[in-house]
Amino acid sequence: MLGALRKLLYPVALRRRAVRQRRLDRIIKSAVSAVLKEVAQRDPKIFTHTFYGAVGIDPRHLIVWYIFKTDADLSEAKSSGLTDTLDALTRKTLLAKGYPRHSVPLMMVSFTSDEDVQREAGGNYYHYFK
């Protein structure tokens, strides 16, 4: 009996999860865009960015990546404090945009360079982040 009920409710749970994923993805996109605007005048420049995670299951499963063009740019960003700024600003902006408060300290903000993606995965970002 309980198994049959779970089987009936599973599609409902999947739909709710998908709705939650889309809602949180919009918050994340908006927050990351705001962060990029705020640091746009700083050097070194961010080459690209991405985010992913099963946030529909649990919002703590978010990872945001900021990617610099070269290893030297990444090193400069670390030494100048830009990576620390990006981490703090990303978390602050996610909170301000409505991301679940309990998940912000648990999510990840990470950094790499396009050179590393080229070197480690032949430029294939999917394989690099897999």
C-alpha positions in Angstrom: 0.0 0.0 0.0 2.7 2.5 1.0 4.8 1.6 -2.1 1.8 2.2 -4.4 1.2 5.6 -2.8 4.8 6.6 -3.2 4.6 5.5 -6.9 1.6 7.8 -7.4 3.1 10.8 -5.6 6.6 10.5 -7.3 5.5 12.4 -10.5 4.1 15.2 -8.3 7.4 15.4 -6.4 9.3 15.6 -9.7 7.1 18.4 -11.0 7.6 20.4 -7.8 11.3 19.8 -7.9 11.4 21.1 -11.6 9.5 24.2 -10.6 11.8 24.9 -7.7 14.9 24.4 -10.0 13.6 26.9 -12.5 12.7 29.5 -9.8 16.2 29.2 -8.2 18.0 29.2 -11.6 16.3 32.6 -12.3 17.6 33.9 -9.0 21.1 32.6 -9.6 21.3 34.1 -13.2 20.1 37.4 -11.9 22.6 37.4 -8.9 25.6 36.3 -11.1 24.7 39.0 -13.7 24.7 41.6 -10.9 28.0 40.4 -9.5 29.6 40.6 -13.0 28.4 44.2 -13.5 29.8 45.2 -10.1 33.3 43.9 -10.9 33.3 44.8 -14.6 35.9 47.5 -14.1 38.3 45.4 -12.1 41.3 43.6 -13.5 41.8 40.9 -14.4 38.6 40.5 -16.4 36.4 37.4 -16.0 36.5 35.5 -19.3 33.3 33.6 -18.8 31.2 32.0 -16.0 28.8 29.2 -15.4 26.8 27.6 -12.6 25.1 24.3 -12.1 23.7 22.0 -9.4 20.7 20.1 -8.3 19.3 23.1 -6.6 15.7 21.8 -7.1 16.6 18.9 -4.8 18.5 21.0 -2.3 19.7 24.6 -2.9 23.0 23.9 -1.2 24.0 21.9 -4.3 24.9 25.1 -6.2 28.3 25.8 -7.6 29.2 29.0 -9.4 32.4 29.2 -11.5 34.2 32.3 -12.5 36.6 31.6 -15.3 39.6 33.8 -16.2 41.3 33.7 -19.5 44.8 32.7 -18.4 46.5 31.0 -15.4 48.3 34.3 -14.9 45.0 36.2 -14.7 43.7 33.7 -12.2 46.8 34.0 -10.1 46.5 37.8 -10.2 42.8 37.6 -9.2 43.8 35.5 -6.2 46.6 37.8 -5.1 44.6 41.0 -5.6 41.7 39.7 -3.5 39.3 39.6 -6.5 38.5 36.0 -5.9 37.6 36.7 -2.3 35.5 39.6 -3.4 33.7 37.5 -6.0 33.0 34.8 -3.4 31.6 37.3 -0.8 29.7 39.3 -3.4 28.1 36.2 -5.0 26.8 35.0 -1.6 25.6 38.5 -0.6 23.8 39.0 -3.9 22.2 35.5 -3.9 20.8 36.4 -0.4 19.5 39.8 -1.6 17.8 38.2 -4.6 16.0 35.6 -2.4 18.1 32.5 -2.5 17.4 30.3 0.5 19.4 31.7 3.5 20.4 28.3 4.9 22.0 27.2 1.6 24.2 30.2 0.9 27.0 29.2 3.3 26.9 25.7 1.9 27.1 26.4 -1.8 30.4 26.8 -3.6 32.0 29.6 -5.5 35.0 28.4 -7.5 37.6 29.7 -10.0 39.6 28.4 -12.9 41.1 29.6 -16.1 40.3 28.9 -19.7 44.0 27.7 -20.1 43.3 25.0 -17.5 40.1 23.9 -19.3 42.1 23.7 -22.6 45.0 21.8 -21.0 42.9 19.4 -18.9 39.9 18.8 -21.1 40.9 19.9 -24.6 38.7 22.9 -24.2 35.6 20.9 -23.5 33.9 22.7 -20.6 31.4 19.9 -20.2 34.1 17.4 -19.5 36.1 19.8 -17.4 33.2 20.4 -15.0 31.9 16.8 -15.1 
